[in-house]
Each structure stands twice: as C-alpha cells, then as structure tokens.
Amino acid sequence: MTRVSARAGLRGGMLAAVVAAAGMVPQPALADQGGISFWVPGQFGSLAAVPGQPGFNFATVYYHTSVGASGAVAAQRQIEIGRLNPRNVNLNLDLNVDLNARANLVFLVPGYIFETPIFGGQLGVSMAAITGRNTATLDGALTASLGPLSVTRQGQISDTATGFADLFPQATLKWNQGVHNWMVYGMTNIQVGSYDRTRLANLGYGHTAIDGGLGYTYFDPAKGHEFSVVAGTTYNFTNKHTDYRNGQDYHIDAAAAQFLSKTFFVGAVGYYYDQFTADSGSPPIFGPVKSRVLGIGPQMGFILPMGEMQGYLNFKAYFESNANNRPDGWNAWVTFALSPAAKPAMASNPARMALK
C-alpha cells in the first residue's frame, strides 16, 4: 500500500471536485408513504464535511435501486392506492402479496460555494433536479374479512412513472481545523414532480418535508485516512392528497476511505435509518407503522485533473438488511462532479483552502 506523501498536494488537488459531489444527491423512491421516507439513505459520503473550492460546481449522478417487500408492507401499498379500502374497520387480513420496485434516475446538481466566511465557516448552496423512470409491481392475493364477509384482491398490478421529480434545495455550512471538519446542513423539497395518489409508482413525493443535521469528517492527507459521519432528522408535513403523514425519523450516513495514491481511494459506506414516531393516516389494521433499514457496501473514487477544473468520479453500492415496514434490497450510485481546481496559494496552505 502506497502512502500519500504530500498533505497539501492531496488536499488542494482533490477537494475542489470531491466536495461538489460529497454533500447531497437527494432522490425519490416509490412514493411518500408505506415505508418510503423523504430522506433516502446514502446521500452523504466521504469528505462530506470538508470545505471545498469557492465557485460554481456541478454534479451528475446516476442512481439505480431495486427493492422488494411482502406481507403488510406490500398490502399497505395496495390499500393506499385505493384498490382495497378496509381503513375504518377492524378486519382480519390474509396477506400473500409481494411488492417489487426498480428505479433508474439521473440527478443534475448545480451548486455554488461562497468565498466570504459566514460565522467563520464556508457556505455552500445547491439545487438538485431529478429525472428518470420508476417501476413498481404488486403480485399476489390480499383477503380482508369481517365475520362471514370477505373482500379479495388477486392478481398483478404494475405501474411505471417516467418524468421529473421534485426539486431539492440544500444549504451547508462547513468549518475546518487541521484534520477535523464540521458541518451543519438543511434541505427541503419544492413540489413540482409528477404525483398521483392512485398510482403505484410516483416520482414526486406529494408532500413537503424539512431535513437537517450535523456532520463530521476526519481527513489526514499525509496518511490518506478519511472517515465521515452525518446524522440528521426529518420533519414531514401531511400529504393532503391522502391525509397520510410520515413519522419523524433520524438517519446516519457514514463512509471511510483509504487513499492509495493522490488520485485514487477505496473504502466502505453505510447508513442506518429509523423512525422514532409512527406514521399517521395508516389503516388501523396495521398498527403503528415505523420504518427501519440498515445498508452497507463498498466504494471507490478517482480524482481527475482537468486544467483549471477538477473532476471526481465515484462508485458506491449499498446492500440492505434489518428492514422493518419498508422495502429493502440494494442500490448503486455513479457520481461525476466538476468544480474549480484548487488555487496554488490555497493548495500550499490547507488551513486557508476554504476559510480566510
């Protein structure tokens, strides 16, 4: 294993591009409820809290996810889209339903990092626009019975949504002190994406949410060691189309990397998502609905010098487990980001790279 020998050279030569993509790439999933959260785990990665190079930056992300669920999670989606409506009575359910979903999405994320410090930190803003294709399928039989009466929905329901999702503005404020970096962030959504409460697949959320949190990155360029962790919480507003409201959640994204050279690193990524309050608006027959999921996987990254610009290419994947009231499976991300290359004066003084 080759150690990185130049602390200033590594920091100055790579951060301009990496930070453009490490902060945020929010994306929608199946819909807003039934175990699908506003916050999609994995949005933050390596070097999340490290200040970057002032100026405009642009990230493009390809995201693929493939998830599935059965039993109550799948049955709830069938009830939510109006195919079966045992909402206000205490029924017995025989659940033999499978839900499968796939999404292929592209994120276009322009951003800007300000040079003038705010509260001694570096302010960055971005706006994610998302387009792509989302497909969902329900297959099986759900029978609801009350005494001698019963209602059965059997067969397959498939739906595909192609178009644009909501817009996702985000702001970050970052501080650096040697190998230690701190961050606060906040984000929300602007409801412009396609949404229909009767559809199984949607790209828009159908409601507004606010998310915010704190992050920390340990980064030692001399040894090539990096570790990042970002923790946040989401406040969800009611979906007026369905009178459903996701419970409040907390989430943790983490990443670790080892630089094998100035332009290449390998490592691992992970996340944990959990609700500390239950959803409201769910049929009483399902009881309190609180989602949870754990994901872990590998990553690798490349720094690409491009004259006055700097490129960053990252591959990462998560494999999920420990899911509760939520579809689970796997997802993969391919990120390419462009930003201004570090100036020589800043590269020679890492402490002043982003802060005056």
C-alpha positions in Angstrom: 0.0 0.0 0.0 1.5 3.4 -1.0 1.0 6.2 1.4 0.2 9.7 0.2 3.3 11.7 0.8 2.2 15.3 0.2 -0.5 16.5 2.6 -1.0 19.9 0.9 -0.9 18.5 -2.5 -3.5 15.9 -1.9 -5.9 18.2 -0.1 -5.5 21.0 -2.7 -5.6 18.7 -5.7 -8.7 16.8 -4.9 -11.2 18.6 -2.7 -12.4 21.0 -5.3 -14.1 18.2 -7.2 -14.9 15.8 -4.4 -16.8 18.3 -2.2 -19.0 19.2 -5.2 -20.5 15.7 -5.0 -20.0 14.6 -1.4 -22.7 16.8 0.0 -26.1 15.9 -1.4 -27.8 13.9 -4.1 -31.4 13.5 -2.8 -33.8 11.3 -4.8 -37.3 10.0 -4.6 -38.4 6.3 -4.4 -41.8 4.6 -4.7 -43.9 7.4 -3.1 -44.2 9.3 0.1 -45.6 6.7 2.4 -45.9 2.9 3.0 -42.3 2.8 4.4 -40.7 5.2 1.9 -39.0 8.2 3.6 -38.3 11.7 2.4 -34.7 11.2 3.3 -33.2 8.5 1.1 -30.2 7.0 2.9 -26.8 7.3 1.3 -27.0 10.9 0.3 -23.8 11.9 2.1 -20.4 10.1 1.6 -16.7 10.6 2.1 -15.4 14.1 2.8 -18.9 15.3 3.4 -17.9 17.9 6.0 -14.7 19.1 4.3 -14.8 22.7 2.9 -14.4 22.9 -0.9 -13.1 25.3 -3.5 -15.2 28.5 -3.8 -17.1 29.0 -7.1 -19.6 27.1 -9.2 -19.7 23.3 -9.2 -21.8 20.7 -11.0 -22.5 17.1 -10.1 -24.2 14.4 -12.3 -25.4 11.2 -10.6 -26.8 8.0 -11.9 -28.8 6.1 -9.3 -30.3 2.6 -9.5 -32.3 0.9 -6.8 -34.0 -2.5 -6.7 -36.1 -3.3 -3.7 -38.9 -5.7 -2.6 -41.3 -6.3 0.2 -44.0 -8.8 1.1 -46.9 -9.1 3.6 -48.0 -6.0 5.4 -45.7 -3.5 3.5 -47.0 -4.7 0.1 -50.6 -4.9 1.3 -50.5 -1.4 2.6 -49.5 -0.1 -0.8 -52.5 -1.8 -2.4 -54.8 -0.2 0.2 -53.2 3.2 -0.2 -53.8 3.4 -4.0 -57.5 2.6 -3.5 -57.6 -1.0 -4.7 -58.8 -2.2 -1.4 -60.2 0.0 1.3 -60.6 -1.6 4.8 -59.4 1.6 6.6 -62.0 2.3 9.3 -63.0 -1.2 10.5 -61.1 -3.8 12.5 -60.6 -6.6 9.9 -58.7 -9.8 9.7 -56.2 -9.9 6.8 -54.6 -12.8 4.9 -51.5 -11.3 3.3 -49.9 -13.1 0.4 -48.7 -10.1 -1.6 -45.2 -9.2 -3.0 -44.1 -5.7 -3.9 -41.1 -5.2 -6.3 -39.8 -1.8 -7.5 -36.9 -0.5 -9.6 -35.8 3.0 -10.3 -33.2 4.4 -12.7 -32.7 8.1 -12.1 -30.3 10.9 -13.1 -29.6 13.8 -10.8 -28.4 17.2 -12.1 -27.0 19.2 -9.2 -25.6 22.7 -9.8 -24.1 24.4 -6.7 -22.1 27.4 -5.6 -19.6 27.7 -2.7 -19.1 31.3 -1.3 -15.7 32.6 -0.6 -16.7 35.1 2.2 -17.0 33.3 5.5 -20.3 33.1 7.4 -19.9 32.7 11.2 -16.3 31.6 10.4 -17.5 28.8 8.1 -17.9 28.2 4.4 -21.4 28.5 3.0 -22.5 26.3 0.0 -25.9 26.0 -1.7 -27.2 23.6 -4.4 -30.3 22.6 -6.1 -31.0 19.0 -7.3 -33.2 18.4 -10.4 -34.1 14.7 -11.0 -35.5 12.8 -13.9 -35.8 9.1 -14.7 -38.1 6.1 -14.6 -39.7 4.3 -11.7 -41.4 0.9 -12.0 -43.4 -0.9 -9.3 -45.3 -4.2 -9.3 -47.7 -5.8 -6.8 -48.4 -9.5 -7.2 -50.5 -11.9 -5.1 -53.7 -12.0 -3.1 -54.9 -9.9 -0.2 -58.1 -11.0 1.6 -59.9 -8.8 4.2 -62.6 -10.5 6.2 -65.1 -9.3 8.8 -67.2 -12.1 10.2 -68.8 -14.0 7.3 -68.0 -11.2 4.8 -64.7 -11.0 2.9 -63.2 -9.0 0.1 -60.3 -10.3 -2.0 -57.9 -8.5 -4.4 -55.9 -11.0 -6.5 -53.6 -10.8 -9.5 -50.9 -8.3 -10.5 -50.8 -4.5 -10.5 -47.9 -2.8 -12.4 -47.2 0.8 -12.9 -44.4 2.9 -14.4 -43.7 6.6 -14.0 -41.3 8.5 -16.3 -40.7 12.2 -15.9 -39.4 14.7 -13.3 -39.2 14.6 -9.5 -39.4 17.4 -7.0 -36.6 20.0 -6.7 -34.4 19.7 -3.7 -32.6 22.9 -2.5 -29.9 22.4 0.2 -27.5 24.6 2.1 -24.4 23.6 4.1 -22.1 25.5 6.4 -18.6 23.9 7.0 -15.6 24.6 9.2 -12.1 23.2 9.1 -9.4 22.9 11.8 -6.5 20.8 10.7 -7.6 17.2 10.2 -11.0 17.9 11.8 -14.0 19.2 9.8 -17.6 20.0 10.9 -20.8 20.8 9.0 -24.4 21.7 9.5 -26.9 21.3 6.7 -30.6 21.8 5.8 -32.7 20.8 2.9 -36.3 20.7 1.7 -38.3 19.9 -1.4 -40.3 22.0 -3.9 -43.3 20.0 -5.1 -43.0 20.1 -8.9 -42.6 16.3 -9.5 -45.3 14.1 -11.0 -47.6 12.6 -8.3 -50.9 10.8 -8.4 -52.3 9.2 -5.2 -53.9 6.4 -7.3 -50.7 5.3 -8.9 -48.4 2.6 -7.6 -45.3 4.4 -8.9 -44.6 8.1 -8.5 -41.5 10.4 -8.8 -42.9 13.3 -6.7 -43.5 13.0 -3.0 -46.9 14.6 -2.7 -45.9 16.4 0.5 -43.3 18.8 1.8 -40.6 17.9 4.4 -37.7 19.6 6.1 -34.5 17.8 6.9 -31.4 19.0 8.8 -28.4 17.7 10.7 -24.7 17.7 11.7 -21.7 16.2 10.1 -18.0 15.4 10.9 -15.1 14.4 8.7 -11.7 13.2 9.9 -9.2 13.7 7.0 -5.5 13.2 7.3 -4.0 13.7 3.7 -0.5 12.7 4.9 -1.6 9.2 5.8 -4.5 9.1 3.4 -7.1 8.3 6.1 -10.6 9.6 5.9 -13.8 9.0 7.9 -17.1 10.8 7.6 -20.4 10.6 9.5 -23.5 12.7 9.1 -26.6 12.5 11.3 -29.9 14.2 10.6 -33.6 14.2 11.3 -36.7 14.8 9.1 -39.9 16.7 9.9 -42.7 15.6 7.5 -45.8 17.5 6.6 -49.1 15.8 5.8 -49.8 14.6 2.3 -53.1 16.4 1.5 -53.9 14.0 -1.3 -54.0 11.0 1.1 -54.2 12.6 4.6 -51.1 10.5 5.4 -48.1 11.8 7.3 -44.8 10.0 7.7 -43.5 9.8 11.2 -40.4 11.7 12.3 -37.1 9.9 11.7 -33.4 10.0 12.3 -30.7 8.8 9.9 -27.0 8.3 9.9 -24.7 8.2 6.8 -21.1 7.0 7.2 -18.1 6.5 5.0 -14.5 5.5 5.4 -11.7 5.7 2.8 -8.0 5.0 2.3 -6.2 6.9 -0.4 -3.8 4.5 -2.2 -2.4 7.4 -4.2 -3.1 11.1 -4.7 -5.9 10.4 -7.2 -7.4 7.0 -6.1 -9.1 5.7 -2.9 -11.1 2.7 -1.8 -13.3 2.2 1.2 -16.7 1.4 2.6 -20.1 3.1 3.0 -23.1 2.6 5.2 -26.3 4.0 6.6 -28.9 3.5 9.2 -32.5 4.9 9.1 -35.1 4.6 11.8 -38.4 6.3 12.8 -38.9 7.4 16.4 -42.6 8.3 15.8 -45.1 6.2 13.9 -46.9 7.3 10.7 -50.3 8.8 11.0 -53.1 8.0 8.5 -52.2 4.3 8.1 -55.1 1.8 8.3 -55.6 0.8 12.0 -55.3 -2.9 11.0 -51.6 -2.4 10.5 -50.9 -1.0 13.9 -48.1 1.6 14.5 -46.1 1.9 11.3 -42.4 2.7 11.9 -39.7 2.1 9.3 -36.1 1.0 9.8 -33.3 -0.2 7.4 -29.6 -0.8 7.5 -27.3 -0.6 4.5 -23.6 -1.3 3.9 -21.3 -1.7 0.9 -18.1 -0.8 -0.9 -16.9 2.4 -2.7 -14.0 3.7 -4.8 -13.1 7.1 -6.1 -10.9 8.8 -8.7 -9.6 12.4 -8.8 -9.3 13.6 -12.4 -7.2 16.8 -13.0 -8.7 18.8 -15.9 -6.7 22.0 -16.3 -8.5 24.8 -14.4 -11.2 22.4 -13.4 -11.1 19.3 -11.3 -13.1 16.1 -11.9 -14.3 13.5 -9.4 -15.7 10.0 -10.2 -17.1 7.8 -7.5 -18.8 4.4 -7.4 -20.6 3.1 -4.4 -23.3 0.5 -3.6 -25.4 -0.4 -0.6 -26.9 -3.8 0.3 -29.7 -3.5 2.8 -30.8 -5.7 5.8 -32.7 -5.4 9.1 -35.6 -3.7 7.3 -38.9 -3.2 9.1 -42.1 -1.7 7.5 -40.0 -0.7 4.4 -39.0 -2.3 1.1 -35.3 -3.4 1.1 -32.8 -4.6 -1.5 -29.8 -2.8 -3.0 -28.8 0.5 -4.6 -25.9 1.8 -6.6 -24.6 5.3 -7.3 -22.2 6.6 -10.0 -21.2 10.2 -9.4 -19.2 12.6 -11.7 -18.6 16.1 -10.4 -16.8 19.1 -11.8 -15.6 22.1 -9.8 -12.7 24.7 -10.0 -9.3 23.4 -9.3 -7.6 24.5 -6.1 -5.5 27.6 -6.4 -1.8 27.2 -5.7 -1.9 29.6 -2.7 -4.6 27.6 -1.1 -3.0 24.3 -2.0 0.1 25.3 -0.1 -1.9 26.2 2.9 -4.6 23.7 3.7 -6.0 25.7 6.6 -6.8 28.5 4.3 -8.2 26.4 1.4 -11.7 27.5 2.1 -11.6 29.9 5.0 -10.0 33.3 5.4 
